[in-house]
Amino acid sequence: MIHNHLSYDDADNNSVDSNYDIEIPTITTTGSVDALVTSATTTSLDSIKYDAATIKAEFKTYQKILPHPDKLLQEQHSFTYLRNKIEESEIDMPRFLKYKFEGGIKPHIALCCLLLGEYEAELKKQKESEKNNKRKKQKYDNHPWGIYPFLVKILSFGYLHNQLNNPADYIRDQFFRVAHVIPTHVVPSDVLRKKIKNKGLPVPNYFLDPDDPRQFPPHIALLVMLQDGEMESRKLDSFLNRLVFSSFALISLLLRIVLEVIGGGKCS
């Protein structure tokens, strides 16, 4: 159990074990995301919960001045650029784009608040479906071609997952795979990565270290999710786009198999 007066940094620094991993509540141990929502507030804003509803309400105030989803994904505008754009429009700054002295919180925490809320809702749906003896697949596991995901898993020996063309679905899929180990207390991004890695799970791109070339900025990931909620980025779900992406994926898989066979033949 974690005491409020004990910080995660202190616990780590005072331990003789370099791999010491302090126990932090998760949605699995607490059964609710409320702990994260409550602890995500600052001392000056402790009466306001920063939950998914609040984040979405903020989004509606600056939604119209944001770049189009495609442009946002391609250019990955910086934290400073988005702040300046919102300030120029004289709109209240969303809390995840505020600095600490302004009462802001880190984008990765806001993203956790939003996605853990979705994850919790998904768990509730699953429990209800179990009570009604009905099987319902999660949204990110659905595929219009039925047997296609099953064939992908067979051909890849279980190493590949269902193809996701929509960026928001991909972000959600990465998060849902690690959601059960995400702390429901506010923690630095390095502690968050450590928690995920210590469970042997892949760290989502938007939680990677900023120096990692694979890193996807968490504030962009959050905006992508919010735009998806308003159905701004769903054009990638068209049949033609799915067909093109699937063709590329199939060709890539076949080329990989051929190259491995050729490489294995040369070694022998």
Secondary structure, DSSP 8 states (H G I E B T S, - for coil): ---TT--HHHHHHT-S-TT------BHHHHSSSHHHHHHTS-GGGTTS---HHHHHHHHHHHGGGS--HHHHHHH---HHHHHHHHHHTT----GGGS-GGGT---HHHHHHHHHHHHHHHHHHHHHHHHHTT-----GGG--TTTTHHHHHHHHTTT-S-----SHHHHHHHHHHTTGGGSBSS---HHHHHHHHHHTT----GGGS-TTSTT---HHHHHHHHHHHHTTSSGGGGSHHHHHHHHHHHHHHHHHHHHHHHHHHHHH-
